[in-house]
């Protein structure tokens, strides 16, 4: 393999791994029916629509903060959360719920609309229950809402949110304790939501908000960047691949891979800070990086593979499943658990890439041991042409330079014949004749 192509191949693989790590647990066919014609209301009030088609993370928190800050009942008729999410970070979820509660305290109703074939799952289910009203489009589901650890505190939270907003508290509680999932029809019949609709237009008409001017808010590019690095799996991958890039640069003696590696590591630790990463996870990641760098001393691949395995374990511990609903700021945690099919696929792919890099490095080490790069010994194995008859001594031309040579067994080599260097005796090269398309004579 052309060594110059290795960095490009690895860069492509890193991108693929990062994409896989961001895939949701289930595929989603999101077809929002938001085709409402904007019109200015005679009252001059606006309807704020938040396009919540993202994970629950610091990027989403920034979006909600931007959308809800500065609102008042004089200029805002209501807020619609157009939801399609499958959960995320618990501390981000609780912060968004606080923002919703504050908006409702200003006399502004907050409506959650789960889009066609969309999800209001895990952390999203709590946010929905915190809304003044919840509506679901055809094909959508709400729930489950089971956190990754002890559910007792979250059962109390869910019941409190449901009762405060006149939702069926028993049905809501089952999303936490039993992992219940409700379709748009069963959620309506159980009194968990206020109703289901055939389209976004129909939803707005039924909540008497169709005539207001709409201000649609989505995540900005900065918010999307924050969301991207606010993912424990991505942070672990960034740190691991950054360490691997620096290790490869130790063998290639370039600056590009080192700069790339340092950039990835910095982004990984920045994202870890955003999610309030656990010390245990960070310690594992640092230990894994040390083992990866130790590969430069060993060269047999064991240290590299062990380091990547430790990094995977560290990624699992990066966001602690332990949380305290009374803590300020809220402690970190996941809803749902970070261990899912996407994480397992990502871990397997990372191990395969690590195995490939270990094999590649091992070949470099073996080639360096087998054939020195400089010095007299590097000439062994080189081929040239006899400038004179060699019987048993004479002269050969090797890469444009004339060298004194002799045969190993006093065989006669005629002028113009191809020879290969098999040894060196003082300043005289020991050669033998090359016959039959590059195979040496005996």
N, C-alpha and C positions, 0 to 999 in steps of 0.2 A: 504493500500500500504506500502511495506517495505521502510522505510525512507532512508535506505542506498542506495537505487536505484535512489532516486530523483536527485542527482547531475549528474549521468550518463544519465538519461532521458533528463534532461535539456540541457546537453552538445550536445546530438544528435539533439535536436530540434534547438539549436543555429546554428549548422552546416547546417541544412536544410534551415533555414531562410536565412543565409548568401548566400547559393547557389542560392536560389530563387531571392534574391535581385540583383544578378549579371547576371540574365538571360536577354538576349536582348529582345527588344520589339516584334520582330518577329523571328520565328525560321529560321535558316539558314542551308541549306544543302551545305556545302562547299566542292567541289571536285576539288582541284587544279590539273592541268595537268602538273605539273612541273616534267617531266621525262627526262630532257635534260641530255645528256652525257657530263660530264665535259671534256674539252680539252684545251690544252695550245695554245693560239693564237701565230701566228708567230710574231706579233707585241709586245708580252709580256704584253699587257694590260688586265685588268680584268673587268668583268661586276659585279657590286655590286647589289645583289637582296635582298630587304628588305621585309621580310615576315610580312606584316601589317595585321594580323588577330586578332586585338585587339581593345579595345576602345581607343579613343583619350584622353590620360591622361599623367601625368608625367612619368609613366613607358615607354610609347611610345616615349616621348620626349628623354629620356635617350637612347633608342634604336636608334633613328634617329641620335642623336649626336654621338654615337659610330660608326655608319655606315658611316657617312658623314665626320667626322673630319679627317683631314690628306689626303684627296683625292686631286689629281691634274690630269690635262689632259694628263700628260705623262704616268701615270700608270693605268688610269681608262678610259675605253671606254664609260661608261654610268652607270646610276643607274636605276633600275627597282623597283617600289613600287608595290608589289603583294598585292593588296588591297581587304579586306573584312571587312568593319567596318560600324557601324551604329551610329557613332558620339561620342561625349564626351564633354570634357571641352574646352571652347573657347580659353582660354589663352594658353593651350597646342597646339591647332590647329594653332594659330597665330605664335607660336614659331617654329613649324614644317615648316610652310610656309616660315619663315625667313631662316631656314636651307636650304630649297630647292632653294630659290632665290640665296643664297650665292653659292651653288654648281653650279647652272647654270652660275653664273658670272665668274666661273673658266673655262668656256668652256666645262663643262660636262653636256650632256643632261640628263634630268630626265624623265622617262616614268612611267605612272601609268597604271597598268593592273588590271582591276577588274575581279576577278576570276569567274570560272563557278558557277552559282547560287549565286554569291557573291553580296555584297552591297558596294556602295560608297555614303553613305547617310549622311545628315546633315554636321557635321564638316568634314567628309570624302570627301564630294563633293567639298568643298573649296580647300582641299589639292590636289584633282585630277585636278581642274582647274588651280592650280599653277604649274602644270607639263608642260614640253616641249611638250609632246604628251600624249593623253589618249586613251587607247584601252580597249575594253570590250569583255569578253568571252560570249558564248551563255548562256542564262538564267540569266545573271546579270542585275542589274539596277543601275542607278545613280540618286541621288535626293531622297527625297526633301532636301532643305537646309535652312529651316525656323528656325531662332533662337527662343528662348523662349520669347523674348520681341520685342520691336520696331525693324523692319527689315530694316529701311532706310539706316543706316550705312553699313549694311551687303550687301544690294543690290549694293551699290557703290563699295564695296570690290569685290564682285563677278564679276561685269561688268569689273572692272579694270583687274582682273586676267584673265578673258576670252579674253579680247581684247589683252592683252600683249602676249598671247600664241596662238592667231589666232583661238580661239574657238568662236562659235556663242554666242555673248553676250546677245542677246535677249532671246534665249532658256535658257541660264545660269541664267539670271535674274528671269525668271519664277519659277525656283526652290526655290528662296528666297521669292518672293512676293505671288505666288500662290501655293506653295508647290508641284510644278510639279515633277513627277517621270518619267524617260525615260528608256525604255528597251534598250537592246543593239542595236536593229534594228532602233528604233525611234531616239535614240541618234546619230546614224550614219547618218540617212537621214536628220536630222535637223542641221548637221554640228557642233554638240556639242562636238563630239569626232573625232579622226582620223580614226577609223575603228573598226570592230569587227572580231574576229578570232574563229576558232574551237578548238584551243588548245594553250597551252603555247609555244610549239615548233614552231607552225605556227606564233605566235606573234613575237618571237625572229627573225625568218627568215624575216618577213616583215619589221622589223626595222633594219635589217642588223647587228644583234648582236648575231647570232647563233654560231659564231666561237670563241667567247671569253671564257676564263676560268671564272667560276662563283664563287663568294664568297657570300654565303647566310647568311644573318643576321636575327636572331630572338631575341625576348626578352629573356634576361638571367633570371635566377631564381630571382635575386635581382630585376630586372625590373618588373617581374610579381608580386612580393611582393609589390613593390611601386604602381603598377597599382591597386592591390587589395585594399589597404588602401587609394587610391586616389579616392574613390567613396563615395559621401556624404551619400548615404543610408547605406553603410557598416559602415562608421564612426559613424553615429547615432546609429546603432544597437550595435556596440562595446561598446559605452558609456552606453547605456541602459542596455544591458545584464551584463556589468560589475557591474553596480549599483545593479541589481537584485541578482547577485551572492554574493555580500557583504552582502546584506540584509538577504539572506538565511543563511549565515554563522553566523549571529547574533543569530539565533535560534538553530543552530547545534553546535556552539562552536568548530569549526574546523579551521584550517589555510589554507587548500587547496582552498576552495571557495573564501576566501579573496584574496589570491595571484592571483588566476585566474581572479577575478574581477578587481583587480588593473592593471593586465597586459592588459586586454581588454580595460580599460579606457585609459591607456597610449597610446595604439595603435590607439584608436579613436581620441585622441587629436593630435597625430603625423600625422595621415592622414588629419585631419582638417587643420593643418599647411601647408601640401603639396598643398592643393587646395585653400589656402588663404581664409579660411572660414570666413564668415561674423560674426561680433560681435553679431548681433541679434540672429543668429542660435545658437551660443555658449552659450549665456545667457539663451535661452530657454532650452538647454540641461542641463545646471547646475541647473536651477530651477526644471526641471523634476527629476534630481537625488536627490535633496533635498526632494522633495515630496515622492520619493520612500523610502528614509531612514526614513522619518517621519512615515512610516507605522509601524516601530518597536515600536513606542509609541502608535499608535492607534489600530492596529491589526484587523480592520474591512474591509480592502481591498479598501476603497475609496481613500485614499492617494496614494496607489500603482497604481491603475488604472488611477488616474488623472496625476500622474507623468509620466507614459508611454505615455499617450495622449499628454502631453506637449513635451515629447521627440520626438514624431512623427512630431509635428509642427516644432520643432527646426530643425529636419533633413531637412524639406522642405526649411527652410531659411538658411541652412548651406552654400550653394553656392548661392550667390546673382545672380539673373538674370540680374542685371544692370552691364553694362560693358562700357569700354571706349577704343575704338580702337587706340586712340592716346597716351594712358597712357603707361609708361614704369616703371616697368614691367606691362604686360597686366593684366587688372582686370579680375576677375573670372566671369564665366557664363556658361550656358549649351547650347548645340545644339545637340539633341532636348531638350525639356522641361523635367525636372526630374520627373514630375508627369505622370506616365504611368501605364500600367496594372501591371507590375512587382512590382512597388512601392505600389500600392493599395493592391495587394495580400500579400505583405510583411507586410504592416501595419495591415491587418486583422489578419494574423497569430501571429504577435507580441502581439496584444490585447488579442487573445485567450490564448496564453501562460501566459500573465500577469494575466488573470482571473483565470487560473489554479493555479498559484503561490499564488494569493490572497486567493483562497479557501483553499489551503494547509496550509498557515500561519494561517488562521482563525481557522482551526481545531486544530492546535498546541496551539493557545491561549486558545481555549475553553477547551481543555484537561488539560491545566495547571490550569485553574480556577476551573474546576470540581473536579480534584483529585490532591492534593498536592503531590509532589515528595517525601518529607521527613516528619518525625514527626509522632506522634500518629495517626493523621487523615488518614495517608496513609494506615493504617491497615484495615479501613472500606471497606468492600466488599471482603476481603480476605477469602479464605476457608481453613478449617482445619479438624481435626478428634478428636472426644471426647476420651481422655485418660481414663476418669472415667465416671461413671454415673453422669449426671448433673441434680440435683433435689432439689432445683433449682440451686445449685452451684456445681462446680466441676472443672476439669482441661481439657484443650484441647492442642493438638499439632499443632502449626502453623509454617510451614516452618522450622521444626526441633527444634523449641523452645517451651517449655512448659509454658502455660499461665493459670492463674486462670480465670474462666469464670462463667457466670450465664445466665439463660434464661430470656427472656423479659417478658413472661407471665406465669412463673412458670410451664411451660410444662416440662415433663420429657424427657431427651435425654439420650439414653443408650450408654454405652461404645462402641466405634468403629463406631458410626454413623457420617456422614459428617455434618459439621456445617458451617455457614457463619457469619462473624463479622458484626453486624449492629450498634454497638455503643461502647462507652468506658465510664466507670464510675470509676473515680480514676484510680487504676491499674487493675481493673477487666474488662474483655471484655464481652460485651453483645452480645449473639449469638442466632441464631435460627437454627432449623434443616433444612437441604437441602434434598428435596425429588424430585423424578421424573426427573432424568437426569439434575440436576443443578437448578431446580426451588425451591425456598424457600417455607417452609411451612407458614401457616397463623396463 
